[in-house]
Amino acid sequence: MAEKGGFSSLEECLEKYIPPEELAEVKRILYGREKEQTIALSEETLKIAKLNDFEVKGYRFGAEKEHLRSPRIVRVAAVQNSIVTETTAPVDVQRNAIYSKIEKIIAAAAASGVNILCLQEAWTMPFAFCTREKTPWCEFAESAEAGSSTKFLQPLAKQHNMVIISPILERDHEHGEVLWNTAVVISNAGKVIGKHRKNHIPRVGDFNESTYYMEGNTGHPVFETPFGRIAINICYGRHHPQNWMMFGINGAEIVFNPSAT
């Protein structure tokens, strides 16, 4: 939530300053086709959000009807979180405070029947990659398969019958502790079914994420889940059309774009 007199959201700013006749075209350029109707979220979702001071919104996106197959309804949650404690606090204190916050957000999503939930890029930590400092930011790196965040999310995924996409800073213990910007995919049974590593790295002036990690080596994987075939195009990869194309060629029905921006 924005403080009084502060910036609340891009949408609010656009609607305040752009004339209505031009606003529709601006939104088309930014977002593609217009959002369809909003959907009512459960009272439990709204209660959890209000109690813990975060915002929730729901939208419905339709598709062309088919003649021979019944429609599938998939409920997706995209989460954008903020840090909780001061960045000078010990790493485990910072991380565990975020866990506590995210657990409530996941519960709110589950209360409205979410099937697939995607957390933001490097959700377990402050987004430190616009700096060149290694300490303490690299301490947040962990194993994709057996790290703290994966162990935290596995029982929640199983409890809520929810696929969870968990983008983290990965430490590759099998290859000299190389760091990767990675999205871990946890099934609704609480099992790690795979991962994808960010495959395009921004290098713009002093903003150079290769200070921390390089382009990923996982190609364009697609993950089969009970709710559809999904892929993850991490952050800067969204600016590369062939990324989207390759995920589609490989069979993705939904492609997520976790970002810290």
C-alpha positions in Angstrom: 0.0 0.0 0.0 1.2 3.5 -0.8 1.8 6.0 1.9 -0.4 9.1 1.9 0.5 11.4 -1.0 2.8 8.7 -2.5 2.8 6.6 -5.7 0.2 3.9 -5.5 0.2 2.1 -8.9 1.0 2.6 -12.6 -2.7 2.1 -13.4 -3.8 4.8 -11.1 -1.2 7.3 -12.5 -2.3 6.5 -16.1 -6.0 6.9 -15.3 -5.3 10.3 -13.5 -3.2 11.9 -16.3 -4.2 10.4 -19.6 -7.4 11.4 -21.3 -9.9 8.5 -21.6 -9.9 8.4 -25.3 -6.1 7.8 -25.3 -6.0 5.6 -22.2 -7.5 2.6 -24.0 -4.7 2.6 -26.6 -2.0 3.1 -24.0 -3.3 0.1 -22.1 -3.4 -1.9 -25.3 0.3 -1.2 -26.0 1.3 -1.9 -22.4 -0.8 -5.0 -21.7 -2.1 -6.4 -25.0 -5.8 -7.0 -25.0 -8.0 -5.4 -22.4 -8.4 -7.2 -19.1 -11.8 -9.0 -19.0 -14.2 -8.8 -16.1 -13.0 -8.7 -12.5 -13.8 -11.7 -10.3 -14.9 -11.8 -6.7 -12.4 -13.2 -4.4 -13.4 -15.2 -1.3 -14.2 -13.5 2.0 -11.4 -15.5 3.6 -8.9 -14.1 1.0 -10.1 -10.6 1.6 -9.9 -11.1 5.4 -6.3 -12.5 5.3 -5.2 -9.6 3.0 -6.8 -6.9 5.2 -5.4 -8.4 8.4 -1.8 -8.6 6.9 -1.9 -5.3 4.9 -1.5 -6.5 1.3 -3.6 -5.9 -1.8 -5.4 -8.6 -3.8 -7.2 -8.3 -7.1 -8.8 -10.9 -9.4 -9.4 -10.9 -13.2 -10.9 -13.3 -15.7 -9.3 -13.9 -19.0 -11.3 -15.9 -21.6 -10.3 -17.9 -24.7 -12.0 -18.9 -27.9 -14.5 -21.7 -27.3 -13.8 -25.1 -28.9 -16.4 -27.4 -30.4 -15.1 -30.7 -29.3 -13.6 -30.0 -25.9 -15.0 -28.6 -22.7 -13.3 -25.4 -21.4 -10.7 -25.7 -18.6 -10.7 -23.1 -15.9 -7.3 -22.6 -14.3 -6.8 -20.1 -11.4 -3.3 -18.5 -11.4 -1.8 -16.2 -8.8 1.1 -13.8 -9.5 2.7 -12.5 -6.3 4.7 -9.3 -5.9 6.2 -9.0 -2.4 8.3 -6.5 -0.5 11.1 -7.1 2.0 10.1 -7.1 5.7 13.1 -6.3 7.9 16.0 -3.9 7.4 18.7 -5.0 5.0 21.3 -4.7 7.7 19.6 -7.5 9.7 21.2 -11.0 9.6 20.5 -12.9 6.4 18.4 -15.6 8.1 16.3 -13.0 9.9 15.6 -11.2 6.6 14.7 -14.4 4.9 12.5 -15.9 7.6 10.6 -12.6 7.9 9.8 -12.9 4.2 8.8 -16.5 4.6 6.2 -15.5 7.3 4.8 -12.9 5.0 4.6 -15.2 1.9 3.0 -18.0 3.9 0.0 -15.6 4.6 -0.1 -14.5 0.9 -0.2 -18.2 -0.2 -3.0 -18.9 2.3 -5.0 -16.0 0.8 -4.5 -17.4 -2.7 -5.5 -20.8 -1.6 -8.7 -19.5 -0.1 -9.8 -18.4 -3.6 -8.9 -21.7 -5.2 -5.6 -20.9 -6.9 -4.1 -23.8 -8.8 -0.7 -22.3 -9.8 1.1 -19.6 -7.9 4.2 -17.7 -9.2 6.4 -15.8 -6.8 8.5 -12.9 -7.9 12.1 -13.0 -9.1 14.5 -13.7 -6.2 11.6 -13.5 -3.8 13.6 -14.6 -0.7 15.8 -11.5 -0.6 16.2 -7.8 -1.4 16.8 -7.4 -5.1 20.5 -6.5 -4.8 21.7 -7.2 -8.3 21.9 -3.6 -9.4 25.0 -3.3 -7.1 28.4 -4.9 -7.3 28.5 -6.0 -3.7 28.9 -9.7 -3.0 28.3 -9.5 0.7 25.9 -10.2 2.2 23.7 -10.8 -0.9 25.3 -14.0 -2.2 24.6 -15.5 1.2 20.9 -15.8 0.1 21.9 -18.3 -2.6 20.8 -21.8 -2.0 20.3 -25.2 -3.6 17.3 -25.3 -5.9 16.4 -28.9 -4.9 17.2 -28.9 -1.2 17.5 -25.3 -0.1 15.6 -23.5 2.7 13.0 -21.9 0.4 12.2 -25.1 -1.4 11.7 -27.0 2.0 9.5 -24.1 3.2 7.3 -24.2 0.1 6.9 -28.0 -0.4 4.5 -28.6 2.4 2.5 -25.5 1.5 2.2 -26.7 -2.1 0.9 -30.1 -0.9 -1.4 -28.6 1.7 -3.1 -26.3 -0.8 -3.0 -28.7 -3.8 -1.1 -25.9 -5.6 1.8 -25.8 -8.1 4.3 -23.1 -6.8 6.9 -21.4 -9.0 9.8 -20.3 -6.7 12.4 -18.0 -8.3 15.5 -17.9 -6.2 19.2 -17.2 -6.3 20.6 -20.7 -6.8 23.9 -22.0 -5.6 25.0 -24.9 -7.8 26.9 -27.1 -5.4 27.7 -29.6 -8.1 29.6 -27.1 -10.3 31.9 -25.1 -8.1 29.1 -23.2 -6.3 28.2 -21.2 -9.5 25.3 -18.8 -8.9 22.2 -18.8 -11.2 19.0 -16.9 -11.3 16.6 -19.8 -11.1 12.9 -20.7 -11.0 12.1 -23.9 -9.1 8.9 -25.6 -10.0 7.2 -27.5 -7.0 4.2 -29.7 -7.9 0.9 -29.8 -6.1 2.2 -33.0 -4.4 5.1 -31.1 -2.9 7.8 -32.5 -5.2 10.4 -30.6 -7.1 9.6 -31.3 -10.8 12.3 -29.2 -12.3 13.9 -25.7 -12.7 14.7 -23.1 -15.3 17.6 -20.7 -15.2 17.3 -17.1 -16.4 18.7 -17.1 -19.9 19.1 -13.4 -20.8 21.1 -11.1 -18.5 20.8 -7.3 -18.7 24.1 -5.3 -19.0 23.2 -1.6 -19.1 26.0 0.7 -17.9 26.6 0.0 -14.2 23.5 -2.3 -14.1 25.2 -5.6 -14.9 23.6 -8.7 -13.4 26.5 -10.8 -14.7 28.4 -9.6 -11.6 26.4 -12.3 -9.8 25.3 -14.9 -12.4 25.5 -15.6 -16.1 23.0 -16.8 -18.7 21.3 -20.0 -17.8 22.0 -23.4 -19.4 18.5 -25.0 -19.1 17.2 -24.1 -22.6 13.4 -23.6 -22.8 11.9 -26.4 -20.5 8.1 -26.9 -20.2 6.7 -28.6 -17.1 3.7 -30.9 -17.1 1.3 -30.2 -14.2 -2.3 -31.3 -13.5 -3.4 -27.7 -14.4 -1.6 -27.3 -17.7 1.9 -27.2 -19.3 3.8 -24.3 -17.9 7.1 -22.5 -18.6 8.9 -19.6 -16.9 10.5 -16.7 -18.8 12.4 -14.9 -16.1 12.5 -11.1 -16.0 14.7 -9.7 -18.8 13.9 -12.7 -21.0 10.5 -11.1 -21.7 12.3 -8.7 -24.1 13.4 -11.5 -26.3 10.6 -12.7 -28.7 12.3 -15.9 -29.5 12.1 -16.9 -25.8 8.3 -16.8 -25.9 8.4 -18.6 -29.3 10.5 -21.4 -28.0 8.4 -22.0 -24.9 5.4 -22.2 -27.2 7.1 -24.5 -29.6 8.0 -26.8 -26.7 4.3 -27.0 -25.8 3.7 -24.4 -23.0 0.1 -23.4 -22.4 0.9 -20.8 -19.8 4.2 -18.9 -19.6 5.0 -17.0 -16.4 7.3 -13.9 -16.3 8.5 -13.5 -12.7 10.3 -10.2 -12.3 11.4 -8.0 -9.4 10.3 -4.8 -11.3 
